Amino acid sequence: MKILIVYFTQTKNTEKVARGIFDELSISGHEVHMEEIYGVTPDVLDDYDLIFVGSACHDADIAEPVKLLLEGLSDSPPFKLAGFVTHATYKEEGDERERAIYERWAGKCIKSFHQISREKNVEFLGFFNCQGKPTPEIAEFIHQVIVTEEDDWTEYIEEVNKHPNEDDIQKAKAFARNVVADYK
C-alpha cells in the first residue's frame, strides 16, 4: 500500500505524532511518505491509497491549512482517509467537566473530518487525538478563559506540558496499525 502522512504543525506536537505513525508504518512493508502540509496539493493525494492528515487544533477546529487541503479534494477520491489532531485542552476521556471542556475546545476537529468525508465521498477510517504542549500565548488564553482556577491551572499546565509523550506516541502507532488493518 502507498501511504502519505501529511500534517500541519506550529509547535512540533503534531509532527511528533506524525513521526510516530510514519515510524510504525514504515516497518510494515508499505511505501510510506511524510510531508508537512505546505506544498502538498489535493491532486497529489490521488497518488496514494491511504492518507493520514494531521492538524493542530485551532479555534476548537482543525487548522485552516488542513481545512483548505481537505476542501480542495475531488469528489470520490481514490484514497481512504484517517485524521489525527493535537490539542492543548483536557483529554476527552476525563471526568464530566473535562469532557465538556474537550468537546467545546477540540470536539469540532473530528466533526470536520467527518463532514469533509461525507461531502467529498471519501471513506474515513478513524481519528486519533492527544494533548500537546501549548505555546505561551495559547497557555495564557487557556488560563484566562478555560482553566481559570489557580489550583486547576497548576495541575493542568504541568500535565499538558508533558505531551505528546511516549504513551501518546504508542497510542498513535496502535491507531495507525488499526487503520491499516481496517483498510479494505
Wavefront OBJ file of the C-alpha trace (Angstrom):
o trace
v 0.000 0.000 0.000
v 1.149 3.545 -0.736
v 0.583 5.799 2.303
v 1.024 9.534 2.849
v 1.155 11.227 6.229
v 0.577 14.944 5.735
v 0.457 17.298 8.700
v 0.297 20.884 9.888
v 2.256 21.891 12.978
v 3.465 25.055 14.652
v 4.841 23.646 17.888
v 6.136 20.254 16.643
v 3.444 18.431 18.663
v 1.591 17.208 15.574
v 4.884 16.438 13.863
v 5.845 14.126 16.758
v 2.621 12.179 16.284
v 3.123 12.107 12.507
v 6.656 10.779 13.029
v 5.326 8.015 15.312
v 2.775 6.973 12.682
v 5.453 7.122 9.981
v 7.887 5.010 12.008
v 5.205 2.419 12.726
v 4.002 2.085 9.161
v 7.476 2.191 7.618
v 8.383 -1.101 9.276
v 5.222 -2.785 7.989
v 6.400 -3.133 4.391
v 4.278 -0.308 2.994
v 5.604 2.579 0.929
v 5.195 5.460 3.380
v 5.838 9.166 2.832
v 5.599 12.000 5.350
v 5.192 15.645 4.332
v 4.459 18.899 6.077
v 1.302 20.370 4.555
v 2.965 23.267 2.737
v 3.366 22.405 -0.915
v 1.012 19.417 -0.791
v -1.910 19.920 -3.142
v -5.122 17.896 -3.291
v -4.218 16.359 -6.666
v -1.014 14.863 -5.199
v -3.114 12.889 -2.722
v -4.709 10.892 -5.544
v -1.398 9.039 -5.971
v -1.877 7.302 -2.608
v -4.082 4.523 -1.259
v -4.300 5.903 2.266
v -3.813 9.420 3.618
v -3.261 10.297 7.272
v -3.953 14.008 7.787
v -2.691 15.658 10.969
v -3.543 19.043 12.389
v -3.063 21.189 15.400
v -6.384 22.219 16.916
v -7.004 25.931 16.254
v -10.072 27.792 17.461
v -11.652 24.472 18.507
v -11.277 23.015 14.991
v -8.671 21.730 12.566
v -6.232 24.392 11.388
v -7.044 26.451 8.304
v -4.292 24.971 6.054
v -5.697 21.492 6.736
v -9.263 22.638 6.038
v -8.163 24.153 2.743
v -6.376 20.972 1.678
v -9.360 18.784 2.541
v -11.898 21.137 0.989
v -9.876 21.003 -2.233
v -10.263 17.238 -2.586
v -12.005 15.977 -5.671
v -15.302 14.165 -5.210
v -14.868 10.448 -4.541
v -11.071 10.446 -4.483
v -9.314 7.081 -4.915
v -7.787 7.035 -1.422
v -9.083 6.442 2.081
v -8.574 8.951 4.883
v -7.636 8.960 8.571
v -7.154 12.018 10.792
v -5.160 12.965 13.844
v -5.037 16.085 15.981
v -3.023 17.514 18.843
v -4.739 19.942 21.183
v -3.984 21.834 24.383
v -7.178 21.103 26.252
v -8.240 18.291 28.547
v -8.463 14.714 27.316
v -11.867 13.591 26.133
v -11.752 10.593 28.472
v -11.560 12.775 31.594
v -14.322 13.462 34.085
v -17.587 15.142 33.037
v -16.169 18.683 33.348
v -13.037 17.797 31.378
v -15.065 16.049 28.653
v -17.262 19.138 28.330
v -14.194 21.363 28.017
v -12.666 18.991 25.467
v -15.879 18.980 23.450
v -16.096 22.786 23.454
v -12.442 23.457 22.633
v -11.377 20.456 20.496
v -14.508 18.473 19.693
v -15.128 20.117 16.345
v -11.950 18.589 14.896
v -13.395 15.098 14.422
v -16.679 16.589 13.226
v -14.817 18.480 10.498
v -13.119 15.290 9.317
v -16.496 13.517 9.202
v -18.160 16.410 7.401
v -15.475 16.649 4.721
v -15.511 12.866 4.312
v -19.261 12.956 3.673
v -19.082 15.979 1.362
v -16.204 14.556 -0.683
v -17.376 10.946 -0.531
v -14.100 9.664 0.872
v -14.006 6.714 3.250
v -12.900 7.880 6.714
v -11.105 5.154 8.648
v -10.565 6.787 12.007
v -9.426 9.621 14.216
v -6.747 9.984 16.872
v -6.152 12.895 19.225
v -3.854 13.677 22.098
v -2.742 16.628 24.140
v 0.148 18.801 23.051
v 2.166 21.409 24.879
v 0.654 24.839 24.162
v 2.557 27.887 23.037
v 2.910 30.569 25.735
v 0.182 32.630 24.020
v -2.238 29.699 23.911
v -1.393 28.775 27.505
v -2.228 32.342 28.577
v -5.549 32.205 26.696
v -6.410 28.872 28.324
v -5.543 30.274 31.745
v -7.656 33.393 31.250
v -10.655 31.754 29.570
v -10.836 27.993 30.146
v -8.891 26.843 33.214
v -9.155 29.922 35.388
v -8.923 28.465 38.904
v -5.303 28.601 40.084
v -5.267 25.116 41.630
v -6.759 23.602 38.470
v -4.386 25.646 36.311
v -1.250 24.475 38.106
v -2.246 20.825 37.721
v -3.453 21.279 34.128
v -0.384 23.113 32.779
v 2.018 20.701 34.439
v 0.239 17.768 32.781
v -0.370 19.245 29.317
v 3.269 20.352 29.033
v 4.298 16.667 29.112
v 2.526 15.874 25.838
v 2.736 14.339 23.398
v 4.620 11.802 25.482
v 5.765 8.262 24.757
v 2.385 6.841 25.747
v 0.673 9.183 23.256
v 3.081 8.089 20.516
v 2.446 4.417 21.285
v -1.307 5.052 21.067
v -0.799 6.856 17.734
v 1.157 3.852 16.447
v -1.631 1.499 17.544
v -4.144 3.794 15.827
v -2.104 3.614 12.600
v -1.912 -0.198 12.776
v -5.687 -0.374 13.279
v -6.362 1.979 10.364
v -4.185 -0.118 8.061
v -5.870 -3.309 9.299
v -9.301 -1.750 8.588
v -8.266 -0.735 5.065
v -10.211 -2.953 2.678
l 1 2 3 4 5 6 7 8 9 10 11 12 13 14 15 16 17 18 19 20 21 22 23 24 25 26 27 28 29 30 31 32 33 34 35 36 37 38 39 40 41 42 43 44 45 46 47 48 49 50 51 52 53 54 55 56 57 58 59 60 61 62 63 64 65 66 67 68 69 70 71 72 73 74 75 76 77 78 79 80 81 82 83 84 85 86 87 88 89 90 91 92 93 94 95 96 97 98 99 100 101 102 103 104 105 106 107 108 109 110 111 112 113 114 115 116 117 118 119 120 121 122 123 124 125 126 127 128 129 130 131 132 133 134 135 136 137 138 139 140 141 142 143 144 145 146 147 148 149 150 151 152 153 154 155 156 157 158 159 160 161 162 163 164 165 166 167 168 169 170 171 172 173 174 175 176 177 178 179 180 181 182 183 184
